[in-house]
Amino acid sequence: MKLIVGLGNFGGKYDKTRHNLGFIILDQFLKDTEPVNKTKWENNPKFKSDIFVLEWQLKNGKTEKVILAKPKTFMNNSGLAVSLISSFYKVAAEDIWIVHDELDLPIGTMKIRLGGAAAGHHGVESIIGSLKSEKFYRFRMGIGQSRNKEEIAKHKIRKADEFVLDKFNSSEAGTLKHLIKKGSEALSMALEKDIKSAMNRFNTK
């Protein structure tokens, strides 16, 4: 069993913001995986999330249950939803995959990795705290731009927070579309083959 969580903030004003890239990619993955008439998320108050349960058909004929989740706790408390779901389904930390925006990576790039520090991402930080473990996989989707490097380096947190809560601009549209496609494809490959294959294929060198 796998638990795949896209991070973001719920509510119309956060739609299409950089911080909601995890939601956007999970929505795309579901569209790429299921027929259009079967892609409705279930609001699950028990898990404080929107949930979708997939029965992933492997090439060897076996199926694996895959829980998709979009927490409704807001970004800074994402760990609550992740811990509720993982405790109920008894999902080990290494079988939890978190899809999230990454300010430290240039827009259009991605890196999949196991464990490590939160690197200033409050959603990841919350998950580490709730699980009491950092040993989960992160699909880190780049949203950074060169003009913000100095601000980030100087730890101007207010500026960074403003940036991630802005919507993607028109000049980023083509790069964003490609990144969303890559994110969906990476999840599919990781499920169909293994996560190391996805790392080798999609991690930006």
C-alpha positions, -999 to 999 in steps of 0.1 A, spaced: 0 0 0 11 35 -8 0 69 5 6 97 -19 -1 132 -5 -1 164 -25 5 195 -4 -14 228 -7 -39 251 9 -77 246 4 -99 275 -7 -105 294 -39 -80 321 -33 -52 296 -32 -61 279 -65 -32 279 -90 -7 294 -65 28 281 -64 23 266 -29 -5 245 -43 16 227 -69 13 194 -49 -25 196 -53 -22 205 -90 0 175 -98 -21 150 -78 -52 163 -97 -34 157 -130 -22 123 -119 -58 113 -111 -70 126 -145 -42 106 -163 -50 74 -143 -88 72 -141 -117 78 -165 -131 113 -163 -164 103 -148 -145 85 -119 -122 113 -108 -143 128 -80 -125 133 -48 -142 123 -15 -143 148 13 -133 128 43 -136 148 76 -122 118 96 -89 122 77 -92 160 73 -86 155 36 -100 149 2 -93 113 -5 -93 90 -36 -85 53 -33 -69 36 -64 -65 -1 -71 -33 1 -91 -30 -27 -116 6 -38 -119 20 -55 -150 25 -87 -132 -13 -89 -126 -13 -79 -90 -30 -49 -76 -18 -24 -50 -40 -1 -30 -29 35 -34 -44 63 -12 -43 97 -28 -48 126 -4 -51 164 -4 -50 177 32 -76 203 42 -56 214 73 -37 242 55 -1 238 46 15 244 81 -6 216 97 -3 190 69 12 165 93 -21 161 111 -38 147 80 -9 126 70 -6 110 104 -44 103 106 -44 85 73 -12 66 77 -22 55 112 -56 42 101 -42 23 71 -10 13 88 12 28 61 49 28 69 68 61 65 88 48 35 56 40 17 44 77 21 52 99 -9 48 137 -5 44 159 -36 52 195 -29 66 228 -43 103 234 -37 115 270 -36 152 259 -37 148 242 -71 144 263 -103 110 262 -119 105 232 -142 130 210 -123 123 181 -99 140 158 -75 127 127 -57 145 119 -25 141 99 7 144 117 40 163 148 49 155 181 65 124 201 57 146 229 42 122 256 53 91 240 38 65 242 66 43 215 52 72 190 51 83 202 86 48 195 99 48 160 85 82 152 100 69 163 134 37 143 132 52 111 119 83 115 141 102 104 111 118 120 81 121 87 62 93 93 37 98 101 0 95 137 -13 86 146 -49 102 181 -48 88 202 -77 108 233 -85 91 267 -83 122 289 -77 134 317 -100 168 333 -102 156 367 -92 146 354 -58 179 337 -49 193 366 -30 162 370 -9 161 333 -1 199 333 7 193 361 32 164 342 48 138 370 40 110 346 50 82 372 45 93 377 9 95 339 3 60 335 18 46 361 -5 62 345 -35 48 310 -29 13 323 -23 13 342 -56 -2 326 -87 20 314 -115 25 341 -141 19 338 -178 57 336 -186 58 304 -165 28 287 -182 48 265 -207 73 254 -181 46 247 -155 26 226 -179 57 204 -186 65 201 -149 29 190 -141 32 164 -168 66 152 -155 52 150 -119 23 128 -130 45 106 -151 70 102 -123 43 90 -99 31 65 -125 66 51 -131 73 49 -94 42 28 -89 46 7 -120 83 0 -117 99 13 -85 108 47 -71 145 44 -79 135 40 -116 116 73 -113 145 90 -96 169 79 -125 144 91 -151 131 123 -137 156 137 -112 172 169 -126 209 164 -129 
